[in-house]
Amino acid sequence: MARTLARTAAQTAAAWSPRGLLERLFAKAFDGLVYPQIWEDPVVDMEALAPLEGARIVAIASGGCNVMSYLAARPARILAVDLSPAHKALLELKLAAARRLEQPDFLRFFAAADTSANLALWEKLRPHLPSEARAYWESRGLSGRPRIAAFARGFYRTGVLGRCIGAGHLLLRLHGRDPGRILAARDLDEQRAIFAREIAPVLDSPLVRLAAALPVTWFGLGIPPAQLDALRTALPGGIVAVLRERLERLACGFPIAENYFAWQAFARRYDPAQRALPPYLEPERFAAVREGATRVEVRRAMLTEALAREDAASLDAFVLLDAQDWMTPAQLAALWIQIGRTAAPGARVIFRTAAARSPLERDLPPALLDGWVYERERSAALFARDRSAIYGGFHLYRRQA
């Protein structure tokens, strides 16, 4: 089922055309874990969607960090939807851990995610997981070990994205550079200097230009062919210019002590001093996360199909991640028909795009946006604060009350 869902979502061209074959290859990546950590900033999300207390939310789950973090704002309900059984199992593991573990153990399990003590904690969690999630974590991956063993060996180095980041580190080291040096920077000026010395020169190398030209390179970052097309035209210098711009913003746009995305990119883990963590792992938010964990429903489905099962005017917030970059105009219209039907007065929709512009005004029939306001200036201000730094745009739409 997972393969069918992912292939349906990613397919925009004839199956056996060159483009179709690339889309099938991309969908294949979603048979397993893609994102050990989500790459959208939940702090920005929560500001855009506020007020969330008592709200009814639907969100694409991905690695689950967003859904778990939203619980700190005390929503009434979250419907978390994803195509991947691995992502579903990861979020269900996080929810079970929030309910069953004490805060120090919860923090160690997901913040360190690299100690053998986590396997003892797994024994406490396994009876409380849905059977499919338990079977996923106990099944064996390519290493021959049970998948749950990744939490004893470095979970954030796993998954398609984790391995892709590891390949980037290897490439830098082959050029005699160490990306981890940026994590010791004391201020933004030092971050810029280290980026210029350790990372920027490699981006101009023939090897990087060759790798950037290959679509499969970008599949490792979860970027399908349709989204890659948008990236290629986002800046005059093409895809390498986009790569440089996004990496420089990630490395230099925010203080390292505040940016857990930079720690994942340049160290493949979180800050051991725990200065920069996703909101759901911050100790002061744990009580709200634990209390809210019972109000999350996790469903494996395409988002449009999941919304079709919800009542009219029953949802206050929609978190679409970058899924619309994947969609044809027909798929986009089908999604917004359901968003329009299920949105309550005052509902908010947020999403990100590879390029700067929202696709809705270009690809959506105008009638489907009747009653919606695009908050353009606020979207730009929120985008400027998004620490993940990998997208070209952040977009907020509000349903008129």
Buried (B, 14 or more C-beta within 10 A) or exposed (E): EBBEBBBEBBBBBEEEEEBBBBBBBBBBBBBBBBBBBBBBBBBBBBBBBEEBEEBBBBBBBBBBBBBBBBBBBBBEBBBBBBBBBBBBBBBBBBBBBBBBBEBEBBBBBBBBBBBEEBEEBBEEBBEBBBEEBBEBBBEEBEEEEBBBBBBBBBBBBBBBBBBBBBEBBEBBEEEEBBBBBBBEBEEBEBBBEBBEEBBBEBBEBEEBBEBBEEBEBBBBBBBBBBBBBBBBEBBEEBBBBBBBBBBBBBBBBBBBBEBBBBBBBBBBBBBEEBBBBBBBBBEEBBEBBBBBBEBBEBBBBBBBBBBBEBEEBBBBBBBBBBBBBBBEEEBBBBBBBBBBBBBBEEBBBBBBBBBBEBBBEEBBEEEBBEEBEBBEEBBBBBBEEBBBBBBBBBBBBBBEE
